[in-house]
Amino acid sequence: MSAFQFSTTRSLLCEPGASQQLGDQARALGMTRPFLVTDAGILATGILTPALSSLEQAGLAIAVFSDVIADPPEHVVEAALGAAREHQCDGVIGLGGGSAMDTAKLVALLLRSPQPLADTYGVGTAQGDRLPLIQVPTTAGTGSEVTPIAIVTTGETTKAGVVAPQLLPDLALLDAELTLGLPAAVTAATGIDAMVHAIEAYTSRHRKNPYSDMLAREALRLLSGAIHTAVTKGQDLAARHDMLLGAMLAGQAFANAPVAAVHALAYPLGGIFHIPHGLSNALVLPHVMRFNQPQANELYGELAPIVLRDSNRTATDLIDYLAGLAGALGLPDRLRDAQVPQDAIPQLARDAMLQQRLLVNNPREVTEADAHAIYEAAW
């Protein structure tokens, strides 16, 4: 028998065009002065128009904060917090990729918490409740709409996470129409990121459970079946819907069975070289899997037929396929092609060792020498 606990976002709405219901959903949560967190790029595309119109039609007083940047640093979170206080908001909406949604989570928490941001880092250290919170993803990757995690850039090359149940939103609203304009490279990188979430959840050393396993398998079925179409035919709404749903399911899986060495080795690539998170994961994924294979061969073997649509495929087949996936989707597939110099590998390996929160979940123990060898293989 398996004993486990599973937590996720309170309510889910998954429907093309659902952003037109955002005003009614916000009002149902008691919002009258919502604070919407996004980024300038999304604002410029015009894809917020249906959501903003819905909020206005519901008679809500909206403030929009669009200064979020990728891998948001502390000063961006603090600026958003100050703007939300000035607006006297009574609810928060994150609309965008993981950076916007993570910032929204922290604003909703810190407006109610007695703690400053710096005191919330870690697992279960955040105190207080939060304001009502809705998350609306515009990329199919992070799964932040269903995770109790927010990642903040704390220094020039370092990141820290806030992991707390309060960060789980009241509502995740999934509208595939919001993802139709995603560039092919972003679609590919965020899609592989979501696949990594499912794979690492399925092989997590801690808190892996039958429910997270079920979600990870279905996430991989959806994501692997749709990613090529979503990248090459970006207006295909059915493929976009499958990607968005798959990313959410993978998010639910890894929120309960945490990710491991792929993410631990990806973080320094983002911190030092500002490589987008999804691409960072893609660059190290097959090399971490080859390192893990002695301990995770059986589990990888269970996933191979799902991804490869062939019951005879093996763990090695899966790893080989994933090693070629980034290149097949038009992404760099070597560190050198992402402008990472080989002489940076020692620092990358040292920095990866700081991610013990993630490394403890890996099916095989990772030393600094191991990390160095994995980066070398990826270079």
N, C-alpha and C positions, 0 to 999 in steps of 0.2 A: 504494500500500500504506500502511496505517496502522500505525505503531509506537506501542504504548501499554503501560502497566502498569495492572493492576486489582487492588485489594485489598478484601477485605470480611471480615465476621465468619466465624469458622472453621466454625461449624455452625448450621443453621437448623432449627427445629421449628415448623411452622405447622399447627395443628389445634385446632378448638374443644374446650375442656376440657383442653388440654395443661398448664395450670397444676397439674393433679392429678399430673403426672409430675415436678414440680419437685424433689422430694426425691431421686428416683432420678437425675435429671440432675446435681444438685449432688454427690451421692456419686460419680458416675462421673468427675467432675472432681477428686476427691480432697478435697472439702470435708467437714470434720467439725464446724466451728464457723462456719457462715456468718453474715455480717452483712448484714441485709436493709435496704435504704434505700428509704423511701417518704415520703409526706406524711400529715399528720393527716386531711385530707379523705378520702383513699382508705382509710385505716385505719378511719375512722368508718362507711364504707359497708358494710363486711363483705365486700367482694369479695376480700380477701386470705385469707379462711377456707380455701378449698380449697388454696391454695399453702402456707399455714402448716401445715395438717393434713398435707400431703404431706411437708413437711420434718420434722415431728415423727415421723411414721410411719417415716421413713427413719432415725430414731435420731440426728438431727443436733441439736446444741446451737445454738439460734438466738438472735440478738439483733436486735431491730427498732429502727431509728432512723427516727422519723416527723416530725422537725422541719424537713424540707425545705420551702422556700417557693419561689414562682415566681421565676424569674431569680435563682437562689441567690447570695447575697453570700458573700464570702470567709469571714466568721465562721461561716456555716452549714457550709461545707465543712470548716473547721477543727474544728467541734464534732463532726461526723460522724467525722472522722479520729480524734479523741480517744476517742470512744466505741468505735470499731472496735479501737483499740489496747487499750483496757481489756478488751474481750471476748476479746482474743487470737485474733482471727478468722483463718481460713486460706482464706477465699474471700468474695466480695462478690456480692450479688444486688441489682440495681436493679429496682424494681417500681413503675411509675407513668408519669408523663409525662416530657417531656424533662428537666425540672429534677431529678427523682429519678434518672434514668438518668445524667445528666451528673455528678451528685454521686457516684454509685456508681463511675463510671469513675475519678474523681480519687482517691477513697479507695483503690481497688484499686491505683492507680499509686503514690500517695504513701506507702503502707505499705511499699513496697519501694524507692522512689527515694531517693537521697541528697539530693535538692533540696527546699527549701521550695516551697510553692505558687507564690509570686510569681516564682520563677525558671523556672517551666515554661511561662509564657505565650509564645505565638508558635508558629511552624511548625517542628516538628522540634527543639525545644529541650529537651524532656523527656528525662530520663535514667533508666536502670534498667528493670527488668522490672516486672511487676505480679502481683498475686494472681489466681487463677482468678476469672473474671467471667461472670455470666449477666445478661442484660437481658430484662425482661418488660414490654413497653409496655402501658399501659392507655388510651392515646389513639392515634388514627390520624393522626399529623401529623409529629412531629419526625424520625422515622427514626433516632433516636439509637442504637437497638439495632444499627445496622450502619454507624455513622460513627466515625471516629477523632477526634472533636471534642467538647470540653466547653466550655461558655460559663459564665463567672462574672461576677457584678456586682462591680466593683472600687471603685466610688465611688458618689456619689449619683446620677450620671447616666451612668456609664461602664461598659462591659463589656470583657472580654478573653477570648480563646479559647486553649485548649490544643489544639494539633493535633499528634497523634503516633500512629504506628502501634500503639503499645502499648495505646491506648485501644480498639481493636477487641476486642469481647468474644470469649469462647470459644463462647458460645451465645446466639442470639436466640430466645426462646420466644414465639411469637405465639398467643395464645388470644383469639379474638374474643368469647368469653363475658365476658371482663373489661371489654369496652367497651360492653356493653348498657345500662349505667346512665348513660352520658355524657349530660349535658344537651345540648339541641339547639344552643345557642349555641356550646358547646365543640366539639361535633361539626363544626359548620360552619367555625369558625375554624381548627381543626387540620386539617380536610380541605383547605381552601384553602391552608394552609401547605404541605401535602404536594404539592399541584398546583404551587405555586411552585417547590418543589425540583426537580420534573421539568422544568418550563419553563426554569428557569435553567441546569440541567445541560445541557439540549439546546442551549442557545445560548451556553454558556460559551466564552470566548475561549481559555482554557488547558485542556488535558488532555481536551477533548471527544473521544470515541472511539466506535467502533461498538458496543462493549458497553454503555457508559453510555447511548448513544442508544436502544438496544433496550429497556433497562430504563425509561428515561424515557417512551417511547411506551406501553409496556404499563402503567406506573403511571398515566398519564393516562387510558388506556382504562378501567381499573378505577375510578379515583377519580371521573371525570366521570360514569360510568354509575351509581355507587352513592350519590353524596353527597346527592342530593335525598331518596332513600328513607331513608338513614341519619339524616338530620335530621328528617324528618317521621314516620318509623315506626321509632323507636329500638330496638325489640325485634326488628327484622328481622335475624336472624343472618347470612343470606347477604350482605346489604348491609354489615353490620359486618365480615364476613370480607374482602370485597373492599376495603373501606377500609383495613383493617389491612395486608393484603398489598400494596396499592398504595402505602401510605406507606412500607413497608419497601423496595420496589423503587425508589421515588424517593430514599430515603435512600442506597441503594447507588449510584445514579446520581450524586448530588451529592457523595458522599464521594470520588468519583474525578474528576468534572468539576465544579469548585466553583461555588457560587452567587455572585451578583454584586450589582447595584445595588438590586434590590428589598430584599434583606436589609440592605444597607448603609444604606438610607434607613429601613428599619423599626426598626433598633436604637435610634436616638435616641428614637423614639416610646415604646419600652418603657422606656428608661433615664430619660427625663425625666417622662413621664406615666403610666408603669406600665401601658401598654396591653398586653394579652396578645400574645405574639409572633405567633401566627397571625393575629389581627385586624390587627396592625400591617402585616404583609405584605399582607393583603387590601386595606387602605386605599390602599396606594401601587402595587399591582401593575399595574392597567391604565394608569396614568400613566407608569410607567417603561417599559412595553411600547410605548406610543405614542412616547416619546422614542427608544427603541431601533429602532423600525420601519425607519428608513432603512437600517440595517445588518443587521437581522435579519428582514426581511420574508419572505425565502425560507424560513427555518427556521420562523417562526411559521406560514407557509402550509402547511408539512408537518404541523404539529400540529393545524391547524384541523379537518380531516376526522375526526381521531381523537376530539376533544372534542365536536364538533358532529354527528357521525354522518352527515355529508353530504360526498361527495367534491367538491362544487362550492364548498364554503366557503373563504374566503380569510383571510389574516392579519388584515385589518380586521374581519372577522366574528368571529374569535376574540377579539380585544381588546374589541370591543363586548359580546360575551357575558360575558366576565370582568368588565367594568365593571359589569354588572348582577347578577353572581352573589351578592355579599355581601348586597345588599338583598333578593334573592329568597330567601335563606336566613335572613332575619331579623336580619342584622347591620347595624351602622352602615356606610354606604358613603362618608361624607365625614369629613374630619378634624374639621370643626366639630361633627359629630354624636357624635364620640368625645371631646368637651370639650377639643379642642386649640385654643387661641386663635390667631388669625391672626398676632399680633405675636410668636409663638414661632418663626415660620418661619425667620428669620435664624439663630437658635441651632441649630435642627434641621439646617439646611444646613451650618453649620460643623461640627457633630458628625458628620454623615454623612461628611465628608471625612476623618475619622480612621479610617474603615474601608477603608483602602487595600488590605488583605488581600483584601477582597471586590471592591472597585471595579476592580481590575486584570483581573478576569474578565469584566467587562461587555463586550458586543459593541460598545458605543459609549463613548468616553471621557466621563466625567462631571466637570464643573467645579463649583465651589461655586455659581456662577450657575445652572447647569443644575439642580442639586439644589433651589435656591430655587424655580425655575420649576415643577419637578415637584411640590413641596409645595403651591405656590399652586394648581396644577391640581387637586390632591387635596383642597384645603380647601373 
